[in-house]
Amino acid sequence: MTLRNLTSIGFVGLLLLSNLFAAYSYAKQVFVDGQSFSSLAEAKPAIKDGSRIYLEKGIYTQGVYLTASNISILGEPGVVFDGATADGKAALVLTGNDVVVESIECKNIAVPDGNGACIRFEGENITIRDLYAHDSQSGVKTSRVKGFVHIEFSKFERIGNRNGFSHSMYIIADELVVRYSQILSTKSQGSGIKSRSKKVVVENSLLASLDGVDSRLIDMAEYGELIVRDSILQQGDNSSNSQLIAYGLEKKARKFAVNRIELRNNLIFFDRTRPNVLISKRLDDGFVSSGNMFIGDLNHPDQMVPYNEWFLSRQDAKLEPYPYLPKISEREKVMTFVRVAGSQKNL
């Protein structure tokens, strides 16, 4: 084979790689109600109440501000908003009612005020599915909105900024429901969920500090109703506060009729070598904690352990050392194994 042949093959190979990279790197078409556009900016005037917006895979470097209601934004696998912002707030700034966002990824979202989010919602009722928000200042952020925020089958990772003033989720709504989702390695002393909502439900989800310098997994700043069930929680050694959960610690006046906490059937790991506190709370009208399994040492066991199970270490539970965490689908199986094989701590 001659040098000329090798050079030719090398050129063709580079050209193919270049074409593949370009196909991934640049977003293709945006469809609004079946009509195609070359960009979100071009598509924006066509988006009206009831529109269905379909995004082809690729990198989107510009965000969009939309005011229409009853819209769906649906991404093909591989849709990534990279450093994209609109209105100095987020990749997607949505102010209409009854919105669905599905199958998008956001990364490197940053704005001058330090609170750049993947999604900023200012309407009423939003459902978010299959969102992957990571390595950004904020994940999902709302103004003070009515209705619900439902987040499902989503993942938040390495979110945070401004020493505790940016979070994976910052939600002020009538109801926040997080299900089948993961919040991992929140950083810069942010919280996984920071809420001023009337009601928060977390179910079948994994919330873990891991090696992140987070504040808390959940912070209910203005009381309300908190329900966490059938989930896995983990406090890492770098967490800046001792509490997994904070409730009412900003010491504001209560504004909701229901102010209670319910923790049921969760698998909870305390991996912080300094003091571990399950929850710090004030002015709640009721606290229910039952069916949970605690792995690791924790403060106030006389208050927290009754109606739950406690294993003083991962070793006592016969589980692998940190950073092992089971998948959320494995929670029940792991809890059953620990009951059989582990050495439970008695009060």
N, C-alpha and C positions, 0 to 999 in steps of 0.2 A: 504493500500500500504506500502510495507516495505522500509526501508532505502536503501536496495540494489537496489530495483526497481527505486527509485528516483535517486540514483547515476548513474544507467544505463541510464535513460532517460536524465539526465544532460550531461552525456558523449556524447551520440548520438547527442544531441542538439548542443553541442560545436563543435562536429566534422562537422555537417552540416554547421554551421556558418563559421567554418574554411575553408571548401571547397568553400563556396560562396565567402569569402573574397579573397581566393587565385585565384579564377577564375577571379575576377575583378582586382586584384593587379598585376598580371603578364601577360604581353602581350603574346598572343598565336602565331599564325603563320603570316608570311608575304608572300604574293603571288606576284610573278613577272611574268607577262605574263602567268599566270596559273600554274606556278611551285611554290611549297611551300618551305618555309625556316623557321627555328626556330627563327631567329632574323634579324634585319636590317643589322647587320654586316655580317651575313652569306649571306644575299640576295644581298649585294652591288655588288659583281663581276658580277652578272647576269643582272644588270641594264644597259641597253644600250639605244641609241637613239630610241625614239618611244616606250619605255617600259611603261606598265601600272602596277603600284604598288598598291596593296590593303593591308591595315593594319587591322588585327582583333583587336577587342576592348581589352583594358587592359592598364596597365601602362608601358610606355617605358622610361627607365632610361638612355639610351644611344642615342645620336644624330647621325646624319649621314651627310657626305659630298658627294654630288653627282655632277658630271660634265656632265651628259648626257642631251641632248636636246629633246624637244618634248615629255616630260614625263608627266604622271599624277600620283599624289600621293593621293589616296582616302582612307579615314578612315571610318571604321564602327563606328556607334555611340558608344561613350565610349572610343575612342582612346585618351589617355592623355600622353603627354610628360612632365614628372615631373623631374625637375632638370637636364634634358638631354642636353648635349652640344656636339658639334663637332668643331674641329679646333679652339677652344677657342673663338667661335663667337656666335653660335646659336644652337637650337635643329635641325633645318634643314638648312644646308648651300648648296645653289643651285647656280651653276655657268653656267648651260646650258641655251639655249634659248627656248622660247615657252613652259612654264611650267604651270601646273595646280596643285593647292593644295586645297583639299576639305575635310571638316569635321574632323578637329583635334582640340584638346585643348592643350594649353601649360600653365604651371605654374611653379613658382620657378626657372625660367631660370636665371642663374647668371654666370658671368665669371670674371676673375681677373681684366680686364680693366674696369669693371663696366657697360658694354654695351651689356650684353647677351640678345639676341633676340629669339623670337620664330622662325622667318624665317629671314635669311640673304640671300638676292638675289644679284647675281653679273652677271647675264646674260642679255638677251633681251626678254622682254614680259613675264609677269607672271599674272595669274588670281588666286585669292585667294577667296574661298567661305567657309562660315560656319566655320570660325576660331573663337575660343574663347581663347584669350591671356590675362592672368591676373596674378597679383602678381609676376611680373618679372621686370627685369631691362629695357628691351625694348620690343616692340611688333614686328613690321616688319621694317627691316632696309635694305637699299640697298647701294651698292657702287654707283658711278656715271655711270648709265646704260642708254642704248638707249631703245627706244620703250616705252611700257606702263606697268604700274602697276595698275591692277584693283582689288579692294577689295570690296566684296559684301556679304551681309547677315552675317556680322561678328560682333564680340563684343570685345572691348578692355577695361580692367578694372583694376584700381590700378597699372598702369605701371609708372615707373620712377625711377631715381637714379642719383647720382652725381650732385645734385644741378643745374639742368637745362641742362645737357648734355646728357640725355637719354629721349626718347619720345615714345609715343604709336606708332607713325609712323615717321620714318625719311627717306624721299624718295627724290632721285635725279634721275629724269627720264624725258623723253619727255612729258609723260602724266601720271598723277595720277587721277584715278576716284574712289571715295568712294560712294557707294550707298547702301541703305537699311542696314545701319550699325550703331553701337553705340560705342562711345568713352566716357568713364565715369571715373570720379575720378582720373584723371592723377595726379601723386604725385611728390614730390621732385623737384618742379619747372620745370617739363618737360612740353612740349606742346602736345596737342592731335595730331595735324598734324604739323610736322616741315618739310618744303619742300624747295628744291632748284630746283624744276622742272619747265619746260617750261610752263606747263598748269596743273591746279588742278581743278577738278570738284567734288563738294560735293552735293549729292542730296538724298532726301528722307531718311535722316539720323538724328540721335540724338547725339549731342555733348554737354556734360554737365560736368561742374566742380564738382558739388555737394559739398561734404565736402573735396575734394582733394586740396592739396596745389600745384596747377598747375601754369604754366606761362601764356599761352594763349591757346585758343581752336585751333587757326590756326596761323601759323607763316610762311609767304612767305618771306624767308630770302633774296632771290635774284630776287625779282620782278616776272615777268611772268604774266600769265593770271590766275585769280582766279574767279571761278563761284561757288556760294553757292545758292542753290535754293530748295524750298519745304522741308525745314528741320527745326528742333528745336534746338536752341542754348541756353545754360544757363551758366551764370557766377556766381560762388559761392562766398561766403563771404571770403573764405580762399585763393582765387587767389592772387598770389604775384604781378601781374601787373594789371593795371587798364583796359587794352585793351583786348577785346575779340579776335580781329584779329590784327596782325601786318603785315605790308607790307613794305619791303625794309628798315627796321630799322637798319640793320647791315651796311648800308651805303657803300655797294660795288658798283662797276661799273655795269651798266646794260649790259646784254649780249643777251637778247631775242628781237625779232622784235615786239612782242605783249606784252604790259605791261598795263593791265587793270583789273578792279575789277567790278564784277556784283553780287549784292545781291538781290534776288527776292523771294517774297512769303514765307518768313521764319517767324516763331514764335520765338521771342527772349526774354529771361527772364534775367533781371538784378537784381540779388539777393545779390550783394555786397553792404555792408553798407557804404563802402568808395566809392570814385569816380568810376563811370562806364563809359568806353569809348568804343563805338562800334568798331572803327578802328583807328589805327594810321598808317599813310601812307606817303610815299614820292616817287616822281618821277614816279607816275602813269600817263598814257596818257588818262585815262578815268575812271570815277567812276559812276556806276549806282546803285541806291538803290531805289527799288519801290515794293509796295505790301507787305512790311514786317509789322509785328505787334510787337511793343515794349511794354513789360510789366516791369515797374520799372523806376526809375529815371536814367537819363544818361546825360553826359556832351555834350555840343555843340548841343543842340536840334535844334537850328535854321539851322544847316547844315545837320543834319541827319534825321529829322522828315518829311520834305516835301516829298510828294508822298508815305508816309507810315502812319501808325496809331500808336498812342502813348497813353498808359494808365499808369498813374503815379505810380501805385502800383498794386499788385495782388488783393487787396481789391477793388480798382476802377474797375478792370477788372472782378470782381465777380468770381475770381478763388480761389481755396484752397491755403492756405499758403505753403511756402517751407516746406518740400521737394517735394511737389506734382509736377510732370511733366506728361503731357499727353504722351501716346504712339505715335509713329510717324504716325501710321495709323489714329490717332484721330486729327491730326493737323488741317485739314480743318474744321472739326466739331467744335472744340474748338474755332477757330478764328471766325467762324460764330456766335457762342454763345456770345462771348465777344463783338462783334459789336452790338448785339441786347441788351444785358443786362448790359454792362459796361458803365462807364462814361469816355468818351474820353477826353484827355488833349488837349487843343487848344493852339497854339503858340500865 
